[in-house]
Amino acid sequence: MALDPLATLADLTTRGLDVTAEEEPVVETYLDVASTAVREAAGVPISQTTSTVVLEGPASEWLTLPGLPILSVASVELDGEAVADWRLRSHRLWRACGWSPDCGPSEVEVVQTHGLDPVPSDIVDLVCRITATALTDFRADPEGAGLAAADIRSERIGDYSVTYGDSGLITTMELPSYLRERLAARFGGGAAMVRFR
């Protein structure tokens, strides 16, 4: 299931970026790609959605769910069998007899509604800024050369010289490691989550 971008053309316009009718399709693509990059770094969808998540069942009574905040849980299956003897508390599922029957590994499938509505304004702004940078690069060279990231640290005109940074970025859509770490810490994505469907 494809999620809507975390920001819209209207959000770009509100921030003072004028987009022509001819540019709208490419800007919609940039909004989608930037949103995907931010979600991937956060480890969760961020915006409110219903997902099926598959987790490894811990040996304890508590199962932490990814994708905070967890608004509701529709169903839970333990190793393919429906279970109803659980309670949702503080974004975790509690089950008296635990999540690992027979002390062995288990798989827990949870259908949950989670995320934020509306998307936080700083996340909308981040997606808009990434998109605006990509659009600026696109406008600089409509043939496509402007889409390559150029981390220029210094430039000299006499006896032309350019010094590029070593950030390792391939495109403007890649997030630097500090921002990826901040998003993962803020939204709680990470090792506990196996996959969203």
MDTraj code that builds the backbone (N, CA, C; nanometers):
import mdtraj as md
import numpy as np

residues = "MET ALA LEU ASP PRO LEU ALA THR LEU ALA ASP LEU THR THR ARG GLY LEU ASP VAL THR ALA GLU GLU GLU PRO VAL VAL GLU THR TYR LEU ASP VAL ALA SER THR ALA VAL ARG GLU ALA ALA GLY VAL PRO ILE SER GLN THR THR SER THR VAL VAL LEU GLU GLY PRO ALA SER GLU TRP LEU THR LEU PRO GLY LEU PRO ILE LEU SER VAL ALA SER VAL GLU LEU ASP GLY GLU ALA VAL ALA ASP TRP ARG LEU ARG SER HIS ARG LEU TRP ARG ALA CYS GLY TRP SER PRO ASP CYS GLY PRO SER GLU VAL GLU VAL VAL GLN THR HIS GLY LEU ASP PRO VAL PRO SER ASP ILE VAL ASP LEU VAL CYS ARG ILE THR ALA THR ALA LEU THR ASP PHE ARG ALA ASP PRO GLU GLY ALA GLY LEU ALA ALA ALA ASP ILE ARG SER GLU ARG ILE GLY ASP TYR SER VAL THR TYR GLY ASP SER GLY LEU ILE THR THR MET GLU LEU PRO SER TYR LEU ARG GLU ARG LEU ALA ALA ARG PHE GLY GLY GLY ALA ALA MET VAL ARG PHE ARG".split()
xyz = np.array([
    [0.0841, -0.1175, 0.0000],
    [0.0000, 0.0000, 0.0000],
    [0.0886, 0.1237, 0.0000],
    [0.0708, 0.2087, -0.0988],
    [0.1484, 0.3322, -0.1077],
    [0.0865, 0.4377, -0.0166],
    [0.1722, 0.5033, 0.0567],
    [0.1285, 0.6105, 0.1447],
    [0.1359, 0.7432, 0.0711],
    [0.0489, 0.8362, 0.1091],
    [0.0562, 0.9707, 0.0532],
    [0.1849, 1.0367, 0.0997],
    [0.2416, 1.1265, 0.0183],
    [0.3610, 1.1989, 0.0617],
    [0.3346, 1.2747, 0.1920],
    [0.4401, 1.2996, 0.2671],
    [0.4299, 1.3693, 0.3945],
    [0.4081, 1.5191, 0.3769],
    [0.4252, 1.5703, 0.2553],
    [0.4010, 1.7112, 0.2238],
    [0.3363, 1.7174, 0.0855],
    [0.2754, 1.8307, 0.0562],
    [0.2013, 1.8471, -0.0687],
    [0.2511, 1.9693, -0.1464],
    [0.2014, 1.9824, -0.2692],
    [0.2303, 2.1026, -0.3479],
    [0.1858, 2.2279, -0.2731],
    [0.0723, 2.2201, -0.2050],
    [0.0226, 2.3354, -0.1288],
    [0.1204, 2.3727, -0.0172],
    [0.1832, 2.2725, 0.0457],
    [0.2832, 2.3009, 0.1493],
    [0.4029, 2.3747, 0.0908],
    [0.4424, 2.3376, -0.0301],
    [0.5528, 2.4076, -0.0968],
    [0.5150, 2.5519, -0.1268],
    [0.3934, 2.5723, -0.1760],
    [0.3466, 2.7065, -0.2086],
    [0.3410, 2.7938, -0.0835],
    [0.2952, 2.7357, 0.0273],
    [0.2892, 2.8085, 0.1538],
    [0.4280, 2.8562, 0.1956],
    [0.5294, 2.7818, 0.1591],
    [0.6675, 2.8169, 0.1944],
    [0.7333, 2.9052, 0.0891],
    [0.6543, 2.9541, -0.0064],
    [0.7039, 3.0509, -0.1035],
    [0.7641, 2.9946, -0.2301],
    [0.7482, 2.8650, -0.2544],
    [0.8032, 2.8049, -0.3751],
    [0.6937, 2.7968, -0.4811],
    [0.7157, 2.8658, -0.5918],
    [0.6202, 2.8613, -0.7025],
    [0.6560, 2.7458, -0.7945],
    [0.5571, 2.6642, -0.8254],
    [0.5757, 2.5478, -0.9128],
    [0.4868, 2.5669, -1.0341],
    [0.5464, 2.5603, -1.1523],
    [0.4683, 2.5750, -1.2744],
    [0.3905, 2.4462, -1.3014],
    [0.2908, 2.4566, -1.3864],
    [0.2099, 2.3390, -1.4222],
    [0.2975, 2.2312, -1.4856],
    [0.3980, 2.2713, -1.5643],
    [0.4871, 2.1753, -1.6283],
    [0.5748, 2.1037, -1.5255],
    [0.6052, 2.1713, -1.4140],
    [0.6921, 2.1129, -1.3118],
    [0.6168, 2.0241, -1.2114],
    [0.4856, 2.0355, -1.2080],
    [0.4074, 1.9627, -1.1080],
    [0.4334, 1.8118, -1.1055],
    [0.4378, 1.7431, -1.2210],
    [0.4640, 1.5985, -1.2136],
    [0.5999, 1.5645, -1.1512],
    [0.7047, 1.6392, -1.1855],
    [0.8362, 1.6104, -1.1288],
    [0.8387, 1.6467, -0.9806],
    [0.7691, 1.7526, -0.9416],
    [0.7644, 1.7911, -0.8000],
    [0.6875, 1.6866, -0.7191],
    [0.5802, 1.6331, -0.7737],
    [0.5063, 1.5254, -0.7055],
    [0.5981, 1.4044, -0.6836],
    [0.6810, 1.3749, -0.7831],
    [0.7774, 1.2646, -0.7690],
    [0.8770, 1.2957, -0.6586],
    [0.9288, 1.4188, -0.6567],
    [1.0250, 1.4578, -0.5520],
    [0.9621, 1.4513, -0.4131],
    [0.8370, 1.4939, -0.4005],
    [0.7684, 1.4863, -0.2701],
    [0.7575, 1.3419, -0.2241],
    [0.7247, 1.2526, -0.3171],
    [0.7126, 1.1106, -0.2836],
    [0.8476, 1.0516, -0.2429],
    [0.9523, 1.0808, -0.3199],
    [1.0848, 1.0260, -0.2901],
    [1.1380, 1.0823, -0.1582],
    [1.1210, 1.2121, -0.1361],
    [1.1662, 1.2728, -0.0105],
    [1.0908, 1.2128, 0.1078],
    [0.9610, 1.1917, 0.0928],
    [0.8810, 1.1308, 0.1992],
    [0.9278, 0.9893, 0.2289],
    [0.9578, 0.9146, 0.1244],
    [1.0083, 0.7783, 0.1419],
    [1.1408, 0.7789, 0.2167],
    [1.2289, 0.8716, 0.1825],
    [1.3596, 0.8807, 0.2495],
    [1.3425, 0.9136, 0.3977],
    [1.2515, 1.0055, 0.4293],
    [1.2279, 1.0440, 0.5689],
    [1.1651, 0.9274, 0.6459],
    [1.0683, 0.8607, 0.5861],
    [1.0054, 0.7452, 0.6516],
    [1.1059, 0.6320, 0.6750],
    [1.1904, 0.6068, 0.5761],
    [1.2900, 0.5009, 0.5895],
    [1.3858, 0.5330, 0.7038],
    [1.4262, 0.6584, 0.7147],
    [1.5165, 0.6985, 0.8228],
    [1.4479, 0.6876, 0.9587],
    [1.3195, 0.7219, 0.9636],
    [1.2439, 0.7143, 1.0893],
    [1.2131, 0.5696, 1.1269],
    [1.2048, 0.4826, 1.0270],
    [1.1735, 0.3422, 1.0527],
    [1.0252, 0.3146, 1.0687],
    [0.9428, 0.4160, 1.0441],
    [0.7972, 0.4037, 1.0579],
    [0.7297, 0.4923, 0.9525],
    [0.6003, 0.4710, 0.9259],
    [0.5309, 0.5526, 0.8258],
    [0.5115, 0.7004, 0.8636],
    [0.5182, 0.7348, 0.9890],
    [0.4979, 0.8696, 1.0460],
    [0.3521, 0.9119, 1.0360],
    [0.2953, 0.9202, 0.9156],
    [0.1555, 0.9608, 0.9012],
    [0.0635, 0.8471, 0.9442],
    [-0.0579, 0.8836, 0.9835],
    [-0.1526, 0.7837, 1.0336],
    [-0.1915, 0.6859, 0.9238],
    [-0.1857, 0.5580, 0.9564],
    [-0.2196, 0.4523, 0.8622],
    [-0.2539, 0.3255, 0.9401],
    [-0.3072, 0.2287, 0.8711],
    [-0.3279, 0.0963, 0.9294],
    [-0.2291, 0.0021, 0.8627],
    [-0.1519, -0.0699, 0.9447],
    [-0.0476, -0.1587, 0.8943],
    [-0.0591, -0.2952, 0.9588],
    [-0.0076, -0.3929, 0.8886],
    [0.0137, -0.5246, 0.9468],
    [0.1626, -0.5352, 0.9727],
    [0.1989, -0.5548, 1.0986],
    [0.3402, -0.5689, 1.1342],
    [0.3634, -0.7104, 1.1838],
    [0.4799, -0.7629, 1.1505],
    [0.5172, -0.8966, 1.1935],
    [0.6417, -0.8823, 1.2807],
    [0.6316, -0.9325, 1.4036],
    [0.7377, -0.9166, 1.5023],
    [0.7772, -1.0515, 1.5599],
    [0.8971, -1.0577, 1.6115],
    [0.9389, -1.1768, 1.6851],
    [0.8820, -1.1657, 1.8255],
    [0.8169, -1.2711, 1.8709],
    [0.7567, -1.2705, 2.0045],
    [0.8616, -1.2794, 2.1137],
    [0.8627, -1.1836, 2.2064],
    [0.9600, -1.1889, 2.3154],
    [0.9208, -1.2923, 2.4203],
    [1.0140, -1.3266, 2.5064],
    [0.9884, -1.4252, 2.6115],
    [0.9133, -1.3644, 2.7295],
    [0.8796, -1.2376, 2.7221],
    [0.8104, -1.1713, 2.8331],
    [0.6628, -1.1508, 2.7997],
    [0.5909, -1.0881, 2.8930],
    [0.4478, -1.0592, 2.8743],
    [0.4255, -0.9368, 2.7859],
    [0.5270, -0.8541, 2.7660],
    [0.5126, -0.7278, 2.6937],
    [0.5699, -0.7365, 2.5530],
    [0.4945, -0.6862, 2.4546],
    [0.5377, -0.6789, 2.3157],
    [0.5298, -0.5324, 2.2729],
    [0.6442, -0.4715, 2.2480],
    [0.6487, -0.3313, 2.2059],
    [0.6154, -0.3227, 2.0574],
    [0.5218, -0.2346, 2.0240],
    [0.4784, -0.2188, 1.8857],
    [0.5497, -0.1002, 1.8210],
    [0.5883, -0.1133, 1.6948],
    [0.6541, -0.0031, 1.6243],
    [0.5519, 0.0926, 1.5643],
    [0.5964, 0.2144, 1.5334],
    [0.5104, 0.3087, 1.4624],
    [0.4328, 0.4007, 1.5527],
    [0.4930, 0.4443, 1.6602],
    [0.4241, 0.5291, 1.7582],
    [0.3602, 0.6510, 1.6933],
    [0.2501, 0.6990, 1.7477],
    [0.1722, 0.6368, 1.8536],
    [0.0807, 0.5269, 1.7984],
    [0.0565, 0.4262, 1.8809],
    [-0.0352, 0.3184, 1.8441],
    [-0.1744, 0.3635, 1.8882],
    [-0.2653, 0.3776, 1.7942],
    [-0.3997, 0.4266, 1.8245],
    [-0.4962, 0.3135, 1.8575],
    [-0.4822, 0.2012, 1.7859],
    [-0.5676, 0.0854, 1.8135],
    [-0.5071, -0.0393, 1.7498],
    [-0.5505, -0.1546, 1.7990],
    [-0.5083, -0.2839, 1.7445],
    [-0.6345, -0.3596, 1.7065],
    [-0.6425, -0.4012, 1.5803],
    [-0.7614, -0.4711, 1.5316],
    [-0.7522, -0.6213, 1.5543],
    [-0.6325, -0.6789, 1.5359],
    [-0.6183, -0.8236, 1.5526],
    [-0.4742, -0.8601, 1.5829],
    [-0.4592, -0.9759, 1.6461],
    [-0.3271, -1.0283, 1.6810],
    [-0.3269, -1.1776, 1.6525],
    [-0.2221, -1.2241, 1.5847],
    [-0.2028, -1.3668, 1.5623],
    [-0.0673, -1.4075, 1.6182],
    [-0.0647, -1.5201, 1.6851],
    [0.0579, -1.5761, 1.7393],
    [0.0851, -1.7064, 1.6656],
    [0.1920, -1.7109, 1.5889],
    [0.2253, -1.8276, 1.5066],
    [0.1071, -1.8722, 1.4208],
    [0.0378, -1.7742, 1.3608],
    [-0.0720, -1.8029, 1.2693],
    [-0.2070, -1.8276, 1.3332],
    [-0.2138, -1.8283, 1.4661],
    [-0.3408, -1.8509, 1.5371],
    [-0.3871, -1.7206, 1.6021],
    [-0.5143, -1.6861, 1.5825],
    [-0.5685, -1.5646, 1.6434],
    [-0.5676, -1.5762, 1.7954],
    [-0.5269, -1.4687, 1.8616],
    [-0.5322, -1.4625, 2.0074],
    [-0.6076, -1.3352, 2.0465],
    [-0.6816, -1.3436, 2.1562],
    [-0.7602, -1.2290, 2.2019],
    [-0.7316, -1.1942, 2.3475],
    [-0.6418, -1.2678, 2.4110],
    [-0.6152, -1.2457, 2.5533],
    [-0.4996, -1.1471, 2.5746],
    [-0.5089, -1.0318, 2.5103],
    [-0.4067, -0.9284, 2.5192],
    [-0.4718, -0.7944, 2.5535],
    [-0.3911, -0.7022, 2.5989],
    [-0.4374, -0.5651, 2.6267],
    [-0.3358, -0.4681, 2.5688],
    [-0.3852, -0.3586, 2.5126],
    [-0.2986, -0.2528, 2.4608],
    [-0.2761, -0.1510, 2.5717],
    [-0.1500, -0.1333, 2.6093],
    [-0.1127, -0.0383, 2.7142],
    [0.0167, 0.0313, 2.6743],
    [0.0161, 0.1637, 2.6714],
    [0.1369, 0.2433, 2.6450],
    [0.2115, 0.1966, 2.5207],
    [0.1379, 0.1760, 2.4122],
    [0.1931, 0.1374, 2.2827],
    [0.2571, -0.0009, 2.2842],
    [0.2186, -0.0825, 2.3808],
    [0.2678, -0.2201, 2.3907],
    [0.1493, -0.3125, 2.4129],
    [0.1671, -0.4371, 2.3732],
    [0.0655, -0.5386, 2.4001],
    [0.1105, -0.6208, 2.5206],
    [0.0164, -0.6412, 2.6134],
    [0.0425, -0.7238, 2.7304],
    [-0.0395, -0.8499, 2.7184],
    [0.0249, -0.9630, 2.7487],
    [-0.0425, -1.0927, 2.7465],
    [0.0105, -1.1735, 2.8638],
    [-0.0781, -1.2180, 2.9511],
    [-0.0378, -1.2841, 3.0756],
    [0.0544, -1.4036, 3.0532],
    [0.0260, -1.4836, 2.9509],
    [0.1085, -1.6031, 2.9292],
    [0.2244, -1.5773, 2.8326],
    [0.2497, -1.4510, 2.8008],
    [0.3657, -1.4145, 2.7201],
    [0.3476, -1.4378, 2.5714],
    [0.4519, -1.4081, 2.4971],
    [0.4486, -1.4120, 2.3512],
    [0.5361, -1.5216, 2.2922],
    [0.5921, -1.6056, 2.3756],
    [0.6811, -1.7102, 2.3275],
    [0.6388, -1.8443, 2.3858],
    [0.5397, -1.9104, 2.3237],
    [0.4923, -2.0372, 2.3774],
    [0.6033, -2.1425, 2.3768],
    [0.6015, -2.2260, 2.4750],
    [0.6990, -2.3349, 2.4869],
    [0.8429, -2.2836, 2.4923],
    [0.8603, -2.1579, 2.5325],
    [0.9937, -2.0968, 2.5469],
    [1.0738, -2.0954, 2.4171],
    [1.0085, -2.1125, 2.3037],
    [1.0774, -2.1102, 2.1744],
    [1.0452, -1.9837, 2.0986],
    [1.1073, -1.9648, 1.9829],
    [1.0798, -1.8461, 1.9027],
    [0.9365, -1.8468, 1.8500],
    [0.8805, -1.7277, 1.8342],
    [0.7448, -1.7162, 1.7807],
    [0.7360, -1.5954, 1.6895],
    [0.6283, -1.5927, 1.6102],
    [0.6015, -1.4811, 1.5207],
    [0.4658, -1.4240, 1.5570],
    [0.4631, -1.2919, 1.5802],
    [0.3385, -1.2240, 1.6162],
    [0.3029, -1.1291, 1.5029],
    [0.1818, -1.1439, 1.4501],
    [0.1322, -1.0551, 1.3450],
    [0.0235, -0.9666, 1.4048],
    [0.0415, -0.8351, 1.3912],
    [-0.0497, -0.7384, 1.4519],
    [-0.1023, -0.6451, 1.3440],
    [-0.2347, -0.6266, 1.3402],
    [-0.2955, -0.5252, 1.2544],
    [-0.3260, -0.4064, 1.3448],
    [-0.2583, -0.2941, 1.3162],
    [-0.2686, -0.1783, 1.4048],
    [-0.2902, -0.0500, 1.3265],
    [-0.3589, 0.0435, 1.3885],
    [-0.3704, 0.1786, 1.3363],
    [-0.2761, 0.2633, 1.4198],
    [-0.1904, 0.3368, 1.3515],
    [-0.0854, 0.4094, 1.4218],
    [-0.0415, 0.5307, 1.3414],
    [0.0404, 0.6135, 1.4033],
    [0.0962, 0.7297, 1.3349],
    [0.0282, 0.8585, 1.3750],
    [0.0674, 0.9656, 1.3077],
    [0.0242, 1.1003, 1.3443],
    [-0.0638, 1.1621, 1.2373],
    [-0.1691, 1.2283, 1.2813],
    [-0.2575, 1.3038, 1.1934],
    [-0.2955, 1.4316, 1.2669],
    [-0.2447, 1.5444, 1.2268],
    [-0.1657, 1.5688, 1.1069],
    [-0.0187, 1.5327, 1.1265],
    [0.0541, 1.5287, 1.0135],
    [0.1986, 1.5072, 1.0172],
    [0.2607, 1.6299, 1.0836],
    [0.3575, 1.6114, 1.1741],
    [0.4194, 1.7259, 1.2417],
    [0.4764, 1.8275, 1.1418],
    [0.4629, 1.9544, 1.1748],
    [0.5018, 2.0611, 1.0823],
    [0.6509, 2.0577, 1.0487],
    [0.7346, 2.0160, 1.1422],
    [0.8782, 2.0108, 1.1107],
    [0.9099, 1.9006, 1.0099],
    [0.8319, 1.7933, 1.0105],
    [0.8512, 1.6860, 0.9121],
    [0.8030, 1.7329, 0.7749],
    [0.6888, 1.8012, 0.7709],
    [0.6392, 1.8585, 0.6456],
    [0.7446, 1.9538, 0.5897],
    [0.8007, 2.0378, 0.6762],
    [0.9014, 2.1344, 0.6335],
    [1.0267, 2.0645, 0.5806],
    [1.0702, 1.9583, 0.6469],
    [1.1881, 1.8834, 0.6019],
    [1.1659, 1.8275, 0.4619],
    [1.0502, 1.7667, 0.4386],
    [1.0192, 1.7101, 0.3066],
    [1.0129, 1.8219, 0.2019],
    [0.9562, 1.9362, 0.2389],
    [0.9498, 2.0502, 0.1460],
    [1.0896, 2.1003, 0.1114],
    [1.1773, 2.1079, 0.2090],
    [1.3133, 2.1573, 0.1844],
    [1.3932, 2.0603, 0.0961],
    [1.3768, 1.9322, 0.1198],
    [1.4449, 1.8341, 0.0345],
    [1.3921, 1.8459, -0.1087],
    [1.2605, 1.8578, -0.1222],
    [1.1978, 1.8701, -0.2538],
    [1.2413, 1.9986, -0.3231],
    [1.2457, 2.1093, -0.2495],
    [1.2875, 2.2372, -0.3075],
    [1.4317, 2.2301, -0.3581],
    [1.5175, 2.1619, -0.2839],
    [1.6562, 2.1460, -0.3274],
    [1.6631, 2.0652, -0.4561],
    [1.5868, 1.9567, -0.4622],
    [1.5838, 1.8753, -0.5840],
    [1.5277, 1.9549, -0.7016],
    [1.4243, 2.0363, -0.6769],
    [1.3659, 2.1180, -0.7833],
    [1.4657, 2.2230, -0.8311],
    [1.5391, 2.2827, -0.7402],
    [1.6414, 2.3802, -0.7778],
    [1.7466, 2.3144, -0.8659],
    [1.7894, 2.1928, -0.8271],
    [1.8853, 2.1187, -0.9089],
    [1.8275, 2.0882, -1.0474],
    [1.6997, 2.0509, -1.0511],
    [1.6331, 2.0209, -1.1779],
    [1.6272, 2.1458, -1.2659],
    [1.5916, 2.2576, -1.2044],
    [1.5821, 2.3827, -1.2807],
    [1.7184, 2.4280, -1.3319],
    [1.8247, 2.3945, -1.2595],
    [1.9592, 2.4354, -1.3002],
    [2.0022, 2.3669, -1.4288],
    [1.9529, 2.2475, -1.4520],
    [1.9897, 2.1739, -1.5728],
    [1.8767, 2.0789, -1.6095],
    [1.7820, 2.1245, -1.6931],
    [1.6680, 2.0405, -1.7310],
    [1.7076, 1.9104, -1.8008],
    [1.8323, 1.8989, -1.8464],
    [1.8786, 1.7767, -1.9116],
    [1.9102, 1.6672, -1.8099],
    [1.9111, 1.7012, -1.6799],
    [1.9293, 1.5990, -1.5781],
    [2.0605, 1.6018, -1.5032],
    [2.1611, 1.6744, -1.5524],
    [2.2899, 1.6760, -1.4829],
    [2.2780, 1.7409, -1.3447],
    [2.1816, 1.8292, -1.3271],
    [2.1627, 1.8955, -1.1986],
    [2.1089, 1.8042, -1.0899],
    [2.0663, 1.6839, -1.1257],
    [2.0131, 1.5911, -1.0262],
    [2.1213, 1.5202, -0.9463],
    [2.2457, 1.5233, -0.9946],
    [2.3556, 1.4613, -0.9217],
    [2.3977, 1.5536, -0.8083],
    [2.4196, 1.4982, -0.6918],
    [2.4610, 1.5786, -0.5778],
    [2.6020, 1.6293, -0.6006],
    [2.6218, 1.7560, -0.5725],
    [2.7546, 1.8151, -0.5828],
    [2.7823, 1.8873, -0.4525],
    [2.8549, 1.8238, -0.3651],
    [2.8895, 1.8805, -0.2355],
    [3.0157, 1.9652, -0.2534],
    [2.9963, 2.0857, -0.3084],
    [3.1096, 2.1739, -0.3367],
    [3.1446, 2.2502, -0.2098],
    [3.2708, 2.2352, -0.1652],
    [3.3181, 2.3020, -0.0441],
    [3.3896, 2.4325, -0.0759],
    [3.4576, 2.4368, -0.1904],
    [3.5227, 2.5614, -0.2323],
    [3.5378, 2.5596, -0.3830],
    [3.5463, 2.6820, -0.4389],
    [3.5591, 2.6959, -0.5824],
    [3.6444, 2.8192, -0.6104],
    [3.7359, 2.8113, -0.7041],
    [3.8216, 2.9227, -0.7398],
    [3.8070, 2.9445, -0.8892],
    [3.8065, 3.0700, -0.9346],
    [3.7864, 3.0993, -1.0761],
    [3.9190, 3.1049, -1.1527],
    [4.0184, 3.1827, -1.1069],
    [4.1485, 3.1883, -1.1741],
    [4.2176, 3.0531, -1.1680],
    [4.2562, 2.9984, -1.2820],
    [4.3063, 2.8607, -1.2892],
    [4.2056, 2.7666, -1.2254],
    [4.0876, 2.7677, -1.2741],
    [3.9682, 2.7001, -1.2206],
    [4.0000, 2.5802, -1.1317],
    [3.9376, 2.5764, -1.0135],
    [3.9574, 2.4676, -0.9176],
    [3.8300, 2.4486, -0.8374],
    [3.7946, 2.3256, -0.8106],
    [3.6777, 2.2938, -0.7289],
    [3.7189, 2.1902, -0.6250],
    [3.6705, 2.2085, -0.5013],
    [3.6938, 2.1093, -0.3964],
    [3.5586, 2.0547, -0.3537],
    [3.5428, 1.9237, -0.3642],
    [3.4182, 1.8591, -0.3263],
    [3.4301, 1.8019, -0.1861],
    [3.3171, 1.8000, -0.1141],
    [3.3143, 1.7414, 0.0191],
    [3.3135, 1.5902, 0.0118],
    [3.3270, 1.5287, 0.1262],
    [3.3299, 1.3827, 0.1307],
    [3.2117, 1.3275, 0.2088],
    [3.0955, 1.3925, 0.1911],
    [2.9781, 1.3496, 0.2666],
    [2.9258, 1.2143, 0.2203],
    [2.9641, 1.1731, 0.1010],
    [2.9203, 1.0432, 0.0506],
    [2.7793, 1.0446, -0.0062],
    [2.7167, 1.1608, -0.0157],
    [2.5812, 1.1678, -0.0684],
    [2.5830, 1.1526, -0.2202],
    [2.4888, 1.0762, -0.2696],
    [2.4760, 1.0559, -0.4128],
    [2.3746, 1.1548, -0.4709],
    [2.2669, 1.1801, -0.3972],
    [2.1642, 1.2746, -0.4412],
    [2.1203, 1.3601, -0.3236],
    [2.0438, 1.4639, -0.3550],
    [1.9907, 1.5508, -0.2501],
    [1.8827, 1.4805, -0.1687],
    [1.8349, 1.3666, -0.2143],
    [1.7313, 1.2933, -0.1424],
    [1.7873, 1.2088, -0.0284],
    [1.9172, 1.1913, -0.0235],
    [1.9781, 1.1137, 0.0839],
    [1.9916, 1.2001, 0.2081],
    [1.9561, 1.1449, 0.3212],
    [1.9643, 1.2188, 0.4464],
    [2.0983, 1.1923, 0.5137],
    [2.1585, 1.2962, 0.5704],
    [2.2845, 1.2750, 0.6419],
    [2.2621, 1.1884, 0.7659],
    [2.3678, 1.1246, 0.8122],
    [2.3557, 1.0290, 0.9224],
    [2.3001, 1.0920, 1.0495],
    [2.3369, 1.2166, 1.0815],
    [2.2849, 1.2785, 1.2039],
    [2.1334, 1.2926, 1.1985],
    [2.0794, 1.3243, 1.0809],
    [1.9353, 1.3402, 1.0677],
    [1.8657, 1.2051, 1.0710],
    [1.9258, 1.1049, 1.0110],
    [1.8699, 0.9701, 1.0163],
    [1.8618, 0.9216, 1.1610],
    [1.9676, 0.9457, 1.2373],
    [1.9697, 0.9052, 1.3784],
    [1.8635, 0.9788, 1.4590],
    [1.8473, 1.1075, 1.4321],
    [1.7454, 1.1868, 1.5028],
    [1.6046, 1.1364, 1.4732],
    [1.5775, 1.1070, 1.3469],
    [1.4448, 1.0573, 1.3093],
    [1.4176, 0.9205, 1.3718],
    [1.5161, 0.8316, 1.3688],
    [1.4985, 0.6982, 1.4278],
    [1.4742, 0.7090, 1.5785],
    [1.5473, 0.7965, 1.6460],
    [1.5297, 0.8135, 1.7907],
    [1.3931, 0.8746, 1.8220],
    [1.3503, 0.9696, 1.7426],
    [1.2226, 1.0375, 1.7675],
    [1.1024, 0.9467, 1.7458],
    [1.1061, 0.8670, 1.6399],
    [0.9889, 0.7869, 1.6037],
    [0.9979, 0.6419, 1.6477],
    [1.1072, 0.6029, 1.7067],
    [1.1166, 0.4702, 1.7662],
    [1.1277, 0.3559, 1.6689],
    [1.1587, 0.3832, 1.5433],
    [1.1769, 0.2751, 1.4475],
    [1.3074, 0.2044, 1.4749],
    [1.3192, 0.0828, 1.4309],
    [1.4452, 0.0140, 1.4489],
    [1.4318, -0.1353, 1.4571],
    [1.5168, -0.1953, 1.5382],
    [1.5357, -0.3408, 1.5404],
    [1.4112, -0.4179, 1.5791],
    [1.3208, -0.3612, 1.6580],
    [1.2033, -0.4355, 1.7016],
    [1.1081, -0.4642, 1.5859],
    [1.1111, -0.3807, 1.4836],
    [1.0187, -0.3968, 1.3728],
    [1.0770, -0.4920, 1.2702],
    [1.0007, -0.5931, 1.2341],
    [1.0452, -0.6858, 1.1304],
    [1.0039, -0.6327, 0.9948],
    [0.8739, -0.6081, 0.9731],
    [0.8282, -0.5516, 0.8466],
    [0.6864, -0.4966, 0.8599],
    [0.6573, -0.3969, 0.7787],
    [0.5213, -0.3429, 0.7647],
    [0.4644, -0.3987, 0.6366],
    [0.3361, -0.4277, 0.6358],
    [0.2702, -0.4719, 0.5116],
    [0.1588, -0.3771, 0.4800],
])
top = md.Topology()
chain = top.add_chain()
for i, resn in enumerate(residues, 1):
    res = top.add_residue(resn, chain, resSeq=i)
    for name in ("N", "CA", "C"):
        top.add_atom(name, md.element.get_by_symbol(name[0]), res)
traj = md.Trajectory(xyz[None], top)
